[in-house]
Amino acid sequence: MGYTALYRKWRPKTFKDIIGQSHITVTLENQILTGSVAHAYLFSGGRGTGKTSTAKVFARAINCLDRQKADPCNKCQVCINISKDTVMDILEIDAASNNGVNEIRELRENVKYTPTVGRYKVYIIDEVHMLSTGAFNALLKTLEEPPDHVVFILATTEPYKLPATITSRCQCYNFKRISTRDISSRLADVIASLNLEAQPEAIDAIARAADGSLRDALSLLDRTVSYGMERLTMDRVNDLLGMASNRQLIRMVDGYINRDIPQCLDTVHKLYNDGGDIQHFIKQLIDYYRNLLIIKVCKQPDRLLDVDETTMAHLTKQAKKVDQNTITRTVHILSETEDRCKWSSRPRVLLEMAVVDICKPQVDQSLEGLMERVSILEEMLENKALDQKAGQTYPRVSGKNHTDRLDDARISDGEVSVGGKPAGVQSPAEGHQGEKNIHQADVLKVANRQTEAEEIKQSPSLEKDDQPLFMERSGQAGSMEKAEQPGPMEGDGGTEGKSLTSSSAEDSSLTSTSSDPVKEQGGKRALAKGEVAEDQTSDEILTISKHWPQILDNAKKQKEMLISTFMHLGKPIAVKGGDVYIEFPKEAQMHMDMLNTDERRAIIGDIIYKICGKQYGVKFVAQKKESGNHLEDMDKFVNTIVNEIGIDNVDIIE
């Protein structure tokens, strides 16, 4: 006799041999013992979960001449003939190839004949969802009222395709996916019977690759056993099945977390040259990130994860280095790549493109990419604030060793360019050191505004007698008067409790006072054209400026990431007509436009009210001209960006 495949050789012969389906086998055993066998059953579930095997065991049990409780004896002539498929009373029909009306009509003609050797005639119709509509209609009456000696067992992997008139006439049983632990236990028994040795990790790898199907697991084991008879090892399983090892997965994810593109591409290169399956590798990465997400959001992830202790330790360590938004974004990119790989002849190229997208969020224009960039900016600012609070200072680049070098730094179009190339752009030789994936100009803008906020926060209290910052143009020609003194900070009934968030068309004409020329008339400061004048005392704007760092911190605590990040670029300059005017530099026009919505202005107004005790409307103005001391601003710009990204990541032009 020829060789018999393991999944056929180890097909269950009794109900006890059926793995992982005790909720079904116990019910069927009780029906056999009590004599309450139904006329029709529907077995549904994934492939390799035991539907057909259970049907055959059940058919032998109800026809066995010497039944052992509910199990067939497998020794009597009926059991032996059924096992050899030589009994006409047990018919297994493949609905995929016998799905017409004529086949069902022939079945209807044969059911009226009594069984020849056993008690029941059993019709096992596999993949029953493949029957045509006419065939279902032809089967319907027979299935509803069959003869007493007939039992129908329908099996399908897609029960939702069956008509409700069919399912309502059957006892339905859903077969579960078999757990990895149960599959591993079964594989260990098979390996022991073959007198082989195997690493537990190799057995678990085969069980996980089977994805809940015991038949697939036995087929994979059959292949690995044929590959070599000495010892079943993890490396042999990975080589034969084209899977990536845990080492490769961990190295790939570490590269993603550290933004190390060369490391990730090298991992893909080695896997491809070793004959690994790119699509399967992408599936493994998605599963790996799913495990990271479970660890990130669950207090007891052990119940939901099916990994060994070593892998769990690596997962826990990596989960601490990555946030939930990054995990979600990475899974989306990998899922899209997996779908595209199905129709591409170059899956390796698609995966390499995905590597770049994951490691460089600044090239990702999606919402997830923007959110990740904002999160990285916030983390950098928070780390800097903690270091300053702890008394640590960042080294300022100045003096003999660095002054001449910083003179070579170039600033153009809002980006820092050091050594003839944009900051953060690496040459291929530098790739192994990782990348700073933040747009350097954005880092600088946020850092400069935070520095200004710290200076305001640390400045001494301003006296009430200080001269107002703004003057108001009088209604009479040629005369200038000081701003009128307002009432208490609590405000009157006309403004308190209201959120003045509307922006009129005149907002576009409002500009900063810091860069316009100042006219003098009668010893008093005159307003330049387009300057914002305030109709209240300077105490209010000074109070808001003094508490501006607290306002920014409060926005961050409320999880308003976009507001808290972009508001660092602006500063309050005036209070006029119950509105606070916030000035943005001209290069931050885009950030100001993103904040200039009714909802976000209302949120900012509420935060100001919470800190300062008075309700204001919020309006934004753009700075008309750049600061007068351009060289000083440039020096501050370069020193701040060097402090943020580190002197080691800056190229110096000698």
DRENTORPA-230722 format. One line per field, with one value per residue (C-alpha): residue number from 1; x, y, z; residue in one letter. Coordinates in Angstrom, 3 decimals. Layout:
BEGIN
seq <- c(NUM:...) $
u <- c(X:...) $
v <- c(Y:...) $
w <- c(Z:...) $
type <- c(A:...) $
END
This chain:
BEGIN
seq <- c(1:2:3:4:5:6:7:8:9:10:11:12:13:14:15:16:17:18:19:20:21:22:23:24:25:26:27:28:29:30:31:32:33:34:35:36:37:38:39:40:41:42:43:44:45:46:47:48:49:50:51:52:53:54:55:56:57:58:59:60:61:62:63:64:65:66:67:68:69:70:71:72:73:74:75:76:77:78:79:80:81:82:83:84:85:86:87:88:89:90:91:92:93:94:95:96:97:98:99:100:101:102:103:104:105:106:107:108:109:110:111:112:113:114:115:116:117:118:119:120:121:122:123:124:125:126:127:128:129:130:131:132:133:134:135:136:137:138:139:140:141:142:143:144:145:146:147:148:149:150:151:152:153:154:155:156:157:158:159:160:161:162:163:164:165:166:167:168:169:170:171:172:173:174:175:176:177:178:179:180:181:182:183:184:185:186:187:188:189:190:191:192:193:194:195:196:197:198:199:200:201:202:203:204:205:206:207:208:209:210:211:212:213:214:215:216:217:218:219:220:221:222:223:224:225:226:227:228:229:230:231:232:233:234:235:236:237:238:239:240:241:242:243:244:245:246:247:248:249:250:251:252:253:254:255:256:257:258:259:260:261:262:263:264:265:266:267:268:269:270:271:272:273:274:275:276:277:278:279:280:281:282:283:284:285:286:287:288:289:290:291:292:293:294:295:296:297:298:299:300:301:302:303:304:305:306:307:308:309:310:311:312:313:314:315:316:317:318:319:320:321:322:323:324:325:326:327:328:329:330:331:332:333:334:335:336:337:338:339:340:341:342:343:344:345:346:347:348:349:350:351:352:353:354:355:356:357:358:359:360:361:362:363:364:365:366:367:368:369:370:371:372:373:374:375:376:377:378:379:380:381:382:383:384:385:386:387:388:389:390:391:392:393:394:395:396:397:398:399:400:401:402:403:404:405:406:407:408:409:410:411:412:413:414:415:416:417:418:419:420:421:422:423:424:425:426:427:428:429:430:431:432:433:434:435:436:437:438:439:440:441:442:443:444:445:446:447:448:449:450:451:452:453:454:455:456:457:458:459:460:461:462:463:464:465:466:467:468:469:470:471:472:473:474:475:476:477:478:479:480:481:482:483:484:485:486:487:488:489:490:491:492:493:494:495:496:497:498:499:500:501:502:503:504:505:506:507:508:509:510:511:512:513:514:515:516:517:518:519:520:521:522:523:524:525:526:527:528:529:530:531:532:533:534:535:536:537:538:539:540:541:542:543:544:545:546:547:548:549:550:551:552:553:554:555:556:557:558:559:560:561:562:563:564:565:566:567:568:569:570:571:572:573:574:575:576:577:578:579:580:581:582:583:584:585:586:587:588:589:590:591:592:593:594:595:596:597:598:599:600:601:602:603:604:605:606:607:608:609:610:611:612:613:614:615:616:617:618:619:620:621:622:623:624:625:626:627:628:629:630:631:632:633:634:635:636:637:638:639:640:641:642:643:644:645:646:647:648:649:650:651:652:653:654) $
u <- c(0.000:1.252:2.113:-0.811:-0.697:-0.577:-3.896:-5.600:-3.704:-4.578:-8.211:-10.349:-11.992:-13.927:-15.459:-12.552:-10.116:-11.879:-9.800:-11.208:-14.918:-16.171:-19.302:-20.400:-19.133:-20.774:-24.119:-23.931:-22.896:-25.902:-28.238:-26.846:-27.179:-30.756:-31.845:-32.831:-30.964:-32.215:-33.036:-30.768:-27.591:-25.649:-21.942:-20.306:-16.844:-13.403:-11.380:-9.675:-11.747:-13.281:-16.659:-16.389:-14.491:-17.224:-19.872:-18.135:-17.654:-21.328:-22.388:-20.383:-21.663:-25.372:-24.858:-22.332:-23.319:-21.201:-21.138:-18.937:-21.224:-21.494:-18.318:-18.190:-16.231:-14.381:-14.102:-17.463:-18.083:-20.218:-17.568:-14.822:-16.819:-17.776:-14.117:-13.254:-16.103:-17.627:-21.068:-23.804:-25.714:-23.164:-22.917:-20.534:-21.507:-19.366:-21.806:-19.188:-19.256:-22.821:-24.711:-27.427:-31.112:-30.720:-28.317:-30.719:-33.661:-31.678:-30.966:-34.716:-35.444:-32.882:-33.825:-37.003:-35.005:-34.116:-30.468:-28.800:-26.616:-27.045:-29.907:-29.606:-28.776:-26.553:-26.065:-23.032:-23.204:-19.902:-19.653:-23.427:-23.391:-22.265:-25.694:-27.687:-30.973:-32.915:-31.073:-31.900:-35.561:-35.532:-33.921:-36.222:-39.214:-37.085:-34.989:-38.123:-39.809:-37.306:-38.017:-37.229:-34.151:-32.438:-30.076:-28.727:-25.443:-24.658:-21.174:-20.083:-17.460:-19.862:-23.189:-24.382:-24.819:-27.464:-31.159:-32.960:-35.440:-32.572:-30.912:-34.262:-34.808:-31.442:-29.728:-26.868:-23.446:-20.598:-17.084:-14.519:-10.988:-8.693:-6.362:-2.607:-2.124:-4.435:-2.781:0.694:-0.376:-1.704:1.446:3.613:1.696:2.168:5.895:6.321:4.602:7.057:10.035:11.267:12.733:11.491:12.093:8.993:9.461:9.293:6.075:4.504:5.571:3.794:0.710:0.571:1.101:-1.889:-4.151:-6.627:-6.736:-5.516:-5.516:-3.221:-0.946:-0.610:0.094:2.832:4.298:4.276:6.378:8.881:9.302:10.009:12.619:14.856:14.492:17.172:15.601:12.813:14.299:12.966:15.332:14.233:10.570:11.220:13.221:10.663:7.565:9.122:8.365:10.364:11.946:11.187:14.659:13.833:10.466:12.003:14.814:12.325:10.103:13.140:14.107:10.613:10.689:14.194:13.431:16.378:15.572:18.841:18.244:14.695:15.733:18.581:16.114:13.844:16.865:18.009:14.495:14.024:17.379:16.620:13.456:11.022:7.479:7.047:3.251:3.473:6.106:3.732:1.033:3.494:4.327:0.635:0.138:3.221:1.881:-1.464:0.340:2.013:-1.390:-2.842:0.034:-0.434:-4.154:-4.756:-3.799:-3.636:-2.471:-1.388:-4.962:-5.142:-1.640:-0.350:3.429:6.315:7.978:10.962:8.760:6.541:9.556:10.564:6.989:6.709:9.997:9.036:5.527:7.055:8.851:5.908:2.531:-0.859:-1.218:2.064:0.926:-2.391:-0.684:1.825:-0.918:-2.838:0.231:1.064:-2.554:-2.683:0.642:-0.660:-3.677:-1.494:0.940:-1.815:-1.902:1.769:4.685:7.110:5.952:9.469:9.430:6.039:7.287:10.404:8.206:6.109:9.285:10.126:6.563:6.590:10.030:9.538:6.190:7.043:6.456:3.080:0.325:-2.429:-4.060:-2.198:1.132:0.343:-0.725:2.501:4.591:2.696:3.198:6.955:7.082:5.205:7.502:10.586:9.178:8.130:11.579:13.196:10.869:11.656:15.389:15.130:13.046:15.663:18.344:19.906:20.980:21.550:25.041:24.918:26.979:29.347:32.958:36.092:35.094:31.684:31.219:32.968:31.124:27.700:28.455:28.379:24.834:22.340:18.679:16.377:12.665:11.928:14.378:17.764:20.530:23.867:26.822:25.108:22.096:18.815:19.043:17.628:18.521:21.150:23.574:23.504:26.602:24.840:21.726:22.750:22.640:18.885:17.050:15.489:12.161:10.871:10.778:13.520:11.804:8.707:10.890:12.524:9.264:7.839:11.097:11.457:7.897:8.399:11.553:9.602:6.898:9.529:11.003:7.577:6.917:10.229:10.020:9.179:5.635:4.746:3.647:0.207:1.707:3.510:2.649:0.071:1.537:-0.996:-2.493:-5.814:-6.366:-8.709:-11.764:-10.408:-7.825:-4.238:-4.836:-3.763:-5.019:-4.106:-6.231:-9.299:-9.081:-11.454:-13.432:-12.420:-11.119:-14.411:-15.988:-19.481:-22.631:-22.275:-19.254:-18.993:-20.216:-20.106:-17.544:-16.765:-15.281:-16.428:-13.782:-14.755:-13.221:-11.234:-9.010:-6.940:-5.827:-4.559:-0.787:1.868:3.195:6.685:7.812:5.915:7.471:6.468:5.405:5.837:3.384:3.313:5.657:3.220:3.511:1.491:0.045:1.436:-0.891:-2.482:-1.457:-3.770:-5.114:-6.717:-9.630:-8.755:-5.826:-2.588:-3.131:-5.317:-2.865:-0.031:-2.029:-2.731:0.927:2.072:-0.218:0.410:2.615:-0.178:-2.687:-0.491:-0.039:-3.800:-4.435:-2.006:-3.653:-7.007:-5.468:-5.914:-2.704:-3.068:-3.993:-1.274:1.377:0.500:-0.280:3.407:4.033:1.830:1.772:-0.907:-0.313:-3.480:-6.948:-9.542:-13.320:-13.412:-11.166:-7.632:-5.432:-2.811:0.056:1.736:4.932:4.393:5.972:3.338:0.415:-0.653:-0.679:-2.710:-5.260:-5.670:-6.446:-8.777:-12.027:-15.029:-14.561:-10.849:-11.221:-13.963:-11.698:-8.878:-11.289:-12.542:-8.983:-8.149:-11.309:-10.320:-6.854:-7.507:-11.092:-12.582:-14.245:-12.642:-13.134:-10.081:-8.728:-5.520:-3.255:-0.168:3.084:3.573:7.365:10.199:11.992:14.503:17.420:17.705:21.208:20.223:17.147:19.282:21.756:18.899:17.382:20.554:21.406:17.880:17.804:21.267:20.057:16.986:18.610:22.076:25.424:26.268:23.512:24.716:27.147:29.710:31.097:34.731) $
v <- c(0.000:3.519:6.271:7.797:11.491:12.310:14.180:11.054:8.624:10.598:11.287:10.922:7.545:8.318:11.406:11.589:12.015:15.172:18.102:21.380:20.743:19.327:21.524:19.587:16.081:15.976:16.982:14.328:11.642:12.435:12.231:8.800:7.524:8.777:7.749:11.303:11.490:14.377:14.040:16.917:18.588:21.594:21.680:25.055:26.408:27.077:24.607:21.783:22.125:18.618:18.978:16.043:13.902:14.448:13.555:10.255:9.334:10.132:8.002:5.002:5.454:5.369:2.264:0.378:-3.155:-3.135:0.469:1.407:3.869:6.635:5.800:3.325:0.143:0.368:-3.436:-4.699:-5.357:-2.255:0.076:-1.515:-1.262:2.368:3.199:1.640:3.535:0.294:0.704:2.144:3.401:6.157:8.592:11.559:14.085:17.010:19.829:21.809:19.289:17.967:21.207:20.801:20.021:16.590:15.358:16.392:14.748:11.502:11.827:12.257:9.032:7.038:8.163:6.083:2.837:1.322:0.801:-2.481:-3.221:-0.544:1.256:4.606:5.898:8.939:11.613:13.839:16.855:18.759:22.451:22.608:26.360:25.585:24.159:26.171:27.858:25.210:22.443:24.019:24.217:20.567:19.509:21.571:19.186:16.085:17.845:18.900:15.482:12.696:9.010:7.768:5.850:8.895:11.405:14.456:16.058:19.302:20.809:24.273:26.935:29.736:29.225:32.768:31.723:29.153:30.054:30.551:27.836:25.314:26.378:26.496:22.788:21.670:21.483:23.939:23.456:25.927:24.480:26.743:27.453:25.023:26.718:26.713:24.822:21.987:21.767:21.694:18.892:16.854:17.454:16.351:13.026:12.525:13.322:10.896:8.145:8.764:8.435:11.932:14.726:18.295:21.628:22.915:26.254:24.495:22.695:25.952:27.694:25.044:25.295:29.088:28.863:26.492:29.324:27.128:24.257:20.876:19.466:22.284:21.672:17.980:18.823:21.274:18.679:16.166:18.566:19.299:15.617:14.865:17.653:15.830:13.027:13.964:16.689:19.204:22.658:26.209:27.209:24.258:25.170:28.801:27.785:25.291:27.411:30.679:32.407:35.126:34.180:36.018:37.560:39.093:40.398:41.964:43.526:44.908:46.473:47.905:49.545:51.025:52.386:53.880:55.232:53.193:52.731:50.916:48.310:47.659:47.428:45.077:42.797:42.722:42.024:39.039:37.607:37.917:36.298:33.432:32.653:34.175:35.030:38.831:38.683:36.257:38.484:41.456:39.370:38.475:42.162:43.052:40.320:41.566:45.118:43.751:42.179:45.532:47.220:44.599:45.142:48.905:49.005:45.945:45.462:41.658:41.015:37.421:36.210:37.604:36.826:33.480:34.004:32.507:34.243:35.526:37.161:38.600:40.256:41.865:42.990:44.606:46.450:47.724:48.755:51.262:53.018:53.525:55.239:53.967:56.381:55.140:51.507:52.299:54.232:51.408:48.758:50.868:51.216:47.493:46.485:48.655:47.185:43.643:44.340:45.855:42.924:40.534:42.171:43.059:41.083:43.166:42.772:43.469:46.991:47.719:46.610:48.781:51.778:51.024:50.958:54.508:55.701:54.212:55.505:59.011:60.417:63.795:62.330:60.941:63.461:61.478:62.488:59.718:61.032:64.581:63.380:61.422:64.464:66.586:63.890:63.860:67.662:67.555:64.865:66.902:70.025:68.080:66.502:69.927:71.356:68.460:68.933:72.655:71.968:69.512:72.185:70.784:73.184:72.624:73.557:76.783:76.642:79.603:80.515:79.519:75.999:76.656:80.308:80.016:76.806:78.260:81.114:78.510:77.428:78.517:79.338:79.474:79.026:78.141:75.216:74.853:73.849:72.941:71.706:72.188:69.951:70.293:69.311:65.879:64.571:61.852:60.503:56.721:56.326:57.986:55.847:53.454:56.274:56.744:59.871:62.958:62.872:66.255:69.176:71.353:74.660:73.465:72.432:75.851:77.766:75.841:76.020:79.805:80.461:78.266:80.258:83.515:82.044:81.038:84.574:86.099:83.550:84.327:88.135:90.217:91.397:94.550:97.577:99.010:102.442:101.193:103.098:101.368:99.489:100.800:104.228:104.944:107.375:110.163:111.074:114.659:115.217:115.584:114.683:111.534:110.330:107.535:104.426:104.608:102.750:99.740:98.318:95.356:92.141:90.424:92.523:93.830:91.996:92.723:90.476:87.984:84.455:84.908:83.479:86.142:84.001:85.717:87.120:90.073:91.083:93.834:91.210:90.845:94.452:94.144:93.834:93.837:97.021:95.650:96.270:99.389:102.837:104.865:108.458:110.957:113.773:116.037:113.787:110.876:107.748:107.877:104.874:103.845:102.963:99.514:99.272:97.579:100.066:98.913:100.546:99.130:99.488:97.652:95.713:93.198:92.405:92.295:89.863:87.633:87.773:86.929:83.890:82.851:79.841:78.621:79.012:76.888:74.224:74.111:73.540:70.630:69.107:69.182:66.967:69.717:68.729:70.913:73.998:73.495:72.963:75.799:78.314:78.211:80.099:83.042:85.634:88.027:91.638:93.604:93.642:95.599:95.586:92.492:90.559:89.281:89.709:86.980:87.676:85.015:85.455:85.628:82.185:80.648:81.797:78.184:77.361:80.506:79.566:76.089:77.658:80.264:78.292:79.033:75.863:76.364:80.082:79.175:76.612:79.158:81.753:79.318:78.505:82.213:82.674:79.746:81.203:84.972:85.089:87.079:86.020:87.290:86.729:85.545:87.013:86.304:88.729:88.131:89.984:92.476:92.623:90.560:91.479:94.305:92.452:89.743:88.609:88.096:86.108:83.975:83.214:82.253:80.144:78.161:77.664:76.451:73.921:72.616:72.207:70.314:67.835:67.623:68.795:65.218:65.350:68.622:68.698:71.484:73.226:74.049) $
w <- c(0.000:-0.825:1.612:3.514:4.348:8.034:8.050:6.639:8.823:11.953:11.099:14.280:14.783:17.971:19.529:21.982:19.091:17.907:19.225:20.488:19.760:23.047:22.962:19.858:20.591:24.039:22.529:19.811:22.317:24.509:21.506:20.613:24.188:24.534:21.034:20.050:16.761:14.599:10.916:9.721:11.010:9.771:10.638:9.935:10.650:9.219:7.216:9.070:12.236:12.079:10.351:7.958:10.475:13.073:10.494:9.687:13.343:13.967:10.962:12.230:15.789:14.909:12.706:14.882:15.894:19.084:20.202:23.182:24.945:22.315:20.373:17.487:18.139:14.791:14.870:13.681:10.006:9.579:11.074:8.989:5.749:6.481:7.115:3.723:1.991:0.738:2.344:0.169:3.195:3.881:0.959:0.917:-1.753:-2.900:-3.541:-5.459:-8.321:-7.807:-7.430:-10.047:-9.773:-11.414:-8.715:-5.971:-7.783:-7.942:-4.209:-3.559:-5.448:-3.435:0.085:0.070:0.017:3.401:4.475:3.540:6.592:9.219:10.894:9.109:5.666:6.133:3.443:4.082:1.741:1.919:0.906:0.727:0.097:-3.483:-4.429:-6.912:-6.050:-7.943:-6.091:-2.726:-3.694:-4.799:-1.494:0.683:0.965:1.458:4.100:5.976:6.098:5.314:6.024:9.531:8.364:6.733:8.359:6.499:7.594:5.769:6.091:4.990:5.618:4.625:6.394:5.640:1.981:2.864:2.536:5.814:4.804:4.877:8.147:9.973:9.237:10.651:14.026:13.552:15.157:14.780:14.895:16.581:15.462:17.249:19.709:19.160:22.413:21.316:17.897:19.469:21.799:18.878:16.828:19.743:19.860:16.124:16.303:19.203:17.227:14.364:16.755:15.913:18.007:17.741:19.413:21.239:19.458:16.083:17.018:18.206:14.982:12.891:15.092:14.719:10.946:10.717:11.922:13.808:11.282:12.521:8.993:7.818:10.800:9.964:6.309:7.337:9.673:6.827:4.736:7.487:8.327:4.676:4.623:7.128:9.604:12.136:14.246:13.731:14.439:14.296:11.495:9.390:9.846:8.865:5.800:4.594:5.186:3.981:7.273:8.968:12.260:15.486:15.240:11.885:13.076:16.187:14.136:11.616:14.278:16.094:12.810:12.485:16.035:15.645:12.144:10.876:7.192:6.266:8.995:7.763:4.118:5.034:6.842:3.781:1.544:3.620:3.855:0.089:-0.721:1.690:-0.260:2.209:1.171:1.185:1.521:4.419:6.020:5.820:7.509:10.269:10.751:11.011:13.615:15.483:15.615:16.713:19.667:20.417:20.428:22.780:25.226:24.914:25.709:27.921:31.548:31.174:27.594:28.341:27.889:24.348:23.103:21.928:22.128:24.078:27.032:25.043:22.425:25.152:26.773:23.466:22.808:26.245:25.764:22.316:23.379:25.814:22.949:20.605:20.995:19.953:17.025:15.507:15.813:14.105:11.309:10.714:10.540:8.004:5.775:6.011:5.317:2.196:1.073:1.604:-0.613:-3.332:-3.226:-4.325:-7.762:-8.130:-9.530:-7.405:-3.802:-2.516:-3.990:-2.438:0.970:0.653:-0.204:2.870:4.977:3.893:4.558:8.060:9.012:7.550:8.717:7.174:3.708:4.783:4.001:5.743:9.020:10.860:9.529:10.664:14.103:14.515:13.585:16.112:18.777:18.150:18.427:21.727:23.072:22.197:23.851:26.935:27.275:26.989:29.650:32.013:31.510:32.250:35.333:36.566:36.243:33.108:30.399:26.739:25.518:23.550:20.398:20.683:21.324:19.475:18.608:17.080:16.139:12.799:12.026:12.721:10.339:7.581:8.460:5.861:6.385:3.376:2.744:6.342:6.489:8.139:5.754:7.306:5.288:1.952:2.610:4.540:8.198:8.886:5.378:5.605:3.116:2.579:4.770:7.685:7.524:10.282:12.843:12.384:11.302:12.808:11.090:12.150:9.800:11.302:10.652:12.543:15.484:15.531:15.425:18.333:20.314:19.820:20.957:24.007:24.865:24.636:26.873:29.447:29.411:30.062:32.801:34.569:34.209:37.338:37.897:36.013:38.000:37.544:36.811:33.715:30.573:28.327:25.395:22.903:22.175:20.587:17.739:18.786:16.782:16.407:13.686:14.868:18.528:20.364:23.714:26.053:26.022:28.194:31.502:31.634:34.516:36.693:35.128:35.886:33.109:32.791:31.965:28.287:27.767:30.631:29.982:26.197:23.784:21.218:18.470:15.278:12.965:10.794:7.520:9.215:10.916:7.765:7.999:11.567:11.847:14.505:16.095:16.475:12.908:11.784:12.093:15.122:14.836:17.655:18.243:21.261:23.238:22.952:20.937:17.714:15.911:12.574:9.764:10.215:13.892:16.381:18.903:22.109:23.849:27.269:29.650:29.094:32.347:30.549:27.760:30.309:32.430:29.426:28.347:31.859:31.992:28.377:29.350:31.656:28.818:26.548:29.248:29.856:26.130:26.208:29.292:27.472:24.751:22.151:20.375:17.300:19.363:21.980:19.284:16.923:19.676:20.632:17.392:18.374:21.149:22.444:21.384:22.132:23.679:21.753:21.933:24.130:21.736:22.277:19.209:18.783:16.404:14.244:12.198:8.475:7.899:10.216:8.048:7.432:11.152:11.897:9.212:10.732:14.123:12.655:12.943:15.151:17.180:17.889:18.644:21.120:22.811:23.102:24.495:27.129:28.184:28.537:30.620:32.825:33.495:33.494:34.766:31.891:28.667:25.463:21.801:19.882:16.656:14.780:12.940:10.827:11.378:8.593:8.592:9.985:13.154:12.810:14.380:11.739:12.688:16.301:15.237:12.932:15.721:18.008:15.228:14.588:18.264:19.056:16.234:17.209:20.799:19.591:17.207:18.828:17.527:16.424:13.801:12.222:9.293:9.523:6.449:7.114) $
type <- c(M:G:Y:T:A:L:Y:R:K:W:R:P:K:T:F:K:D:I:I:G:Q:S:H:I:T:V:T:L:E:N:Q:I:L:T:G:S:V:A:H:A:Y:L:F:S:G:G:R:G:T:G:K:T:S:T:A:K:V:F:A:R:A:I:N:C:L:D:R:Q:K:A:D:P:C:N:K:C:Q:V:C:I:N:I:S:K:D:T:V:M:D:I:L:E:I:D:A:A:S:N:N:G:V:N:E:I:R:E:L:R:E:N:V:K:Y:T:P:T:V:G:R:Y:K:V:Y:I:I:D:E:V:H:M:L:S:T:G:A:F:N:A:L:L:K:T:L:E:E:P:P:D:H:V:V:F:I:L:A:T:T:E:P:Y:K:L:P:A:T:I:T:S:R:C:Q:C:Y:N:F:K:R:I:S:T:R:D:I:S:S:R:L:A:D:V:I:A:S:L:N:L:E:A:Q:P:E:A:I:D:A:I:A:R:A:A:D:G:S:L:R:D:A:L:S:L:L:D:R:T:V:S:Y:G:M:E:R:L:T:M:D:R:V:N:D:L:L:G:M:A:S:N:R:Q:L:I:R:M:V:D:G:Y:I:N:R:D:I:P:Q:C:L:D:T:V:H:K:L:Y:N:D:G:G:D:I:Q:H:F:I:K:Q:L:I:D:Y:Y:R:N:L:L:I:I:K:V:C:K:Q:P:D:R:L:L:D:V:D:E:T:T:M:A:H:L:T:K:Q:A:K:K:V:D:Q:N:T:I:T:R:T:V:H:I:L:S:E:T:E:D:R:C:K:W:S:S:R:P:R:V:L:L:E:M:A:V:V:D:I:C:K:P:Q:V:D:Q:S:L:E:G:L:M:E:R:V:S:I:L:E:E:M:L:E:N:K:A:L:D:Q:K:A:G:Q:T:Y:P:R:V:S:G:K:N:H:T:D:R:L:D:D:A:R:I:S:D:G:E:V:S:V:G:G:K:P:A:G:V:Q:S:P:A:E:G:H:Q:G:E:K:N:I:H:Q:A:D:V:L:K:V:A:N:R:Q:T:E:A:E:E:I:K:Q:S:P:S:L:E:K:D:D:Q:P:L:F:M:E:R:S:G:Q:A:G:S:M:E:K:A:E:Q:P:G:P:M:E:G:D:G:G:T:E:G:K:S:L:T:S:S:S:A:E:D:S:S:L:T:S:T:S:S:D:P:V:K:E:Q:G:G:K:R:A:L:A:K:G:E:V:A:E:D:Q:T:S:D:E:I:L:T:I:S:K:H:W:P:Q:I:L:D:N:A:K:K:Q:K:E:M:L:I:S:T:F:M:H:L:G:K:P:I:A:V:K:G:G:D:V:Y:I:E:F:P:K:E:A:Q:M:H:M:D:M:L:N:T:D:E:R:R:A:I:I:G:D:I:I:Y:K:I:C:G:K:Q:Y:G:V:K:F:V:A:Q:K:K:E:S:G:N:H:L:E:D:M:D:K:F:V:N:T:I:V:N:E:I:G:I:D:N:V:D:I:I:E) $
END
